[in-house]
Amino acid sequence: MSPANNIATDANGVPIAISPSRFVSSHTGPITDAGYGFGTLAIHAGASPDPATGAVIPPLSLSTTFKQRAVGDFVYEYSRSDNPNRANLEAAIAALEHAKHGFAFSSGSATTATVLNTLQPGSHVISVNDVYGGTHRYLNKVAGSLGIETTFVDLANVNNLRDVVRENTRLVWIETPTNPTLRLVDITAVSDIAHEAGLFVVVDNTFLSPYFQNPLDLGADLVVHSATKYINGHSDVVMGVAATNNDALASKIRFLQNAIGAVPSPFDCYQAQRGIKTLHLRMRQHAINAQRVAEFLERSEYVDSVVYPGLESHPQHELAKRQMRGFGGMVSFRIKGNTHTADRFLQRTRLFTLAESLGGVESLAELPARMTHAGLAPEERNELGITENLIRLSVGVEDADDLIADIAHALESAVSEN
Ligand SMILES: *Cc1c(COP(=O)(O)O)cnc(C)c1O
């Protein structure tokens, strides 16, 4: 069979080498509109076979520029503005977050920066106080030069929000659960108060992924992720994504995505989409393993306290059950002893690797006070409960029995030397 018969051509008979698959698989297409379940969308949204070749997996498109049929007549123009692999990934993100519009950026931090650039100079932002360190740094040390001022507030009691709204407040930025103390914020309650005051609500949904929580369904206007974590899930891509149903906000973000240009490479988009196809499988196992690890730690004589939203001892366990469809893969605990005990524990696990980051298939462990949260002032750490013996686990999808045996061994060995 002549391959030419199967290859889509333009009016002049020239093969179309680009994949128009976004048009049959985007949020407006049949895949996402038919009420399919999460796993079906994770595998099929933005992932239609390539009509040009029949390739079941849309090819990696590295071209930076695209042939126009006539001036201004094109599917893709220039790769920073849009490209097939990013469009496919963005369609998948939109589907999984129940959004009309999805966006991908070169990192979670670039997503934050681009979103905050939608604000006019003179705007005021309200952020939850234990927000991701990089977001705190951007709001505190960078956004000022854009003329944006931020108030950080404890939103365990959502009514605190009313006290800090100003005439020029435009946006509320929340994260739930927070890092590393896994505090929750009631997304619906915050959205109700914020919308009364005419404010946008942004939720950083990195810790749960869309599998366990869809902030837009709970009232938020924009959801963002560090896709570096669960969405890619294999610790080999740095990326951020965002999704919204608000057309005006979407067109501002689309404009800035191109104008600022903090975009991911086609290869990273391809990798992240491959990761997404197993997001539902991974998240289920992360949560099963984390629950078992948390329950084991809670029973251990070598542990002072455990924080996991799936434990009845979590102060917001009821909110967790209401707001989340699962409790996630992150567990924090305070080892009996001090920072040296914690350090010994972290050196003696074999399966949990001592490293920053989270959300990959492999288990990781870290000491927030001296690693991810070393940038905070000691008083700030104390206020948030980030004590010197607080250890954060990103529980992977290995066999739970092996993970628990690994922890049990390292705990006993570390604490018995106190
Ligand atoms: C990692 C992380 C970010 C930043 O994402 P990068 O991809 O590292 O830039 C933002 N928010 C949360 C909750 C994160 O864990």
The ligand as an SDF file (V2000), in Angstrom:
LIG
                    3D

 15 15  0  0  0  0  0  0  0  0999 V2000
    6.9300   22.2030   43.5900 C   0  0  0  0  0  0  0  0  0  0  0  0
    5.7690   23.0630   43.8600 C   0  0  0  0  0  0  0  0  0  0  0  0
    5.5820   24.2910   43.1790 C   0  0  0  0  0  0  0  0  0  0  0  0
    6.5960   24.8420   42.2160 C   0  0  0  0  0  0  0  0  0  0  0  0
    6.6990   24.0630   41.0830 O   0  0  0  0  0  0  0  0  0  0  0  0
    8.0420   23.9090   40.2080 P   0  0  0  0  0  0  0  0  0  0  0  0
    7.5900   23.0030   39.1190 O   0  0  0  0  0  0  0  0  0  0  0  0
    9.1000   23.3190   41.1000 O   0  0  0  0  0  0  0  0  0  0  0  0
    8.4280   25.2740   39.7440 O   0  0  0  0  0  0  0  0  0  0  0  0
    4.4250   25.0130   43.4480 C   0  0  0  0  0  0  0  0  0  0  0  0
    3.5180   24.5830   44.3430 N   0  0  0  0  0  0  0  0  0  0  0  0
    3.6720   23.4300   45.0190 C   0  0  0  0  0  0  0  0  0  0  0  0
    2.6380   23.0150   46.0130 C   0  0  0  0  0  0  0  0  0  0  0  0
    4.7970   22.6290   44.8000 C   0  0  0  0  0  0  0  0  0  0  0  0
    4.9510   21.4960   45.4890 O   0  0  0  0  0  0  0  0  0  0  0  0
  1  2  1  0
  2  3  1  0
  2 14  2  0
  3  4  1  0
  3 10  2  0
  4  5  1  0
  5  6  1  0
  6  7  2  0
  6  8  1  0
  6  9  1  0
 10 11  1  0
 11 12  2  0
 12 13  1  0
 12 14  1  0
 14 15  1  0
M  END
$$$$
